[in-house]
Amino acid sequence: MHDSDPQEGPLVGEDGEVGYRGVTACQAVGISYRQLDYWARTTLVVPSVRDATGSGTQRLYSFRDLVVLKVVKRLLDAGVSLQNIRKAIETLRSRGVEDLAGITLISDGTTVYECRSPEEVVDLLQGGQGVFGIAIGGAFKEIQGSLSHLPAEPVSSPQPVGGSAAPAEPAAGDELAARRARRRAG
């Protein structure tokens, strides 16, 4: 599976939704492609725009997916086991995307808590003590900054036939050219 794309910046589909290929997701989040692939195959973080469905298809991750990937990476960096991260992410997933932006996770390197307010901290794994915080809003801002110069894939783009992963010409090419011109103009 090839996830390279010479395009710059996000490519927008007709409905305004964008998707980010695996290589772009790895660069934005700071993880290896092997980690990304494993997390997708084991359903820790499945791309919500488009999952790989066989040879020649490519996963497309949404912005929310990238935020979740960033949170997983931060928890791993803090020493939380992948098993405990999986439990925490499943709990958060059950709450929906609207709540994710306002959540702060707290961890002691073993247990993961959700801090709903200064007065309410919820143990996502039902155990543990001692805490530090990860503001999810900060991950949103980091991903936005990382994605400002990385390619995205239009959700409505046709899939290549056979094993070829050559990028299709984006439907939003004129819009991208206009964005690049504005960016160069300062």
Secondary structure, DSSP 8 states (H G I E B T S, - for coil): --------S--B-TTS-EEB-HHHHHHHHT--HHHHHHHHHTTSS--SSB---STT---BB-HHHHHHHHHHHHHHHTT--HHHHHHHHHHHHTT-HHHHTT-EEEESSS-EEEEEETTEEEESSS-----EEEEHHHHHHHHHHHHTTS--EETT----STT-------TTHHHHHHHHHHHHH-
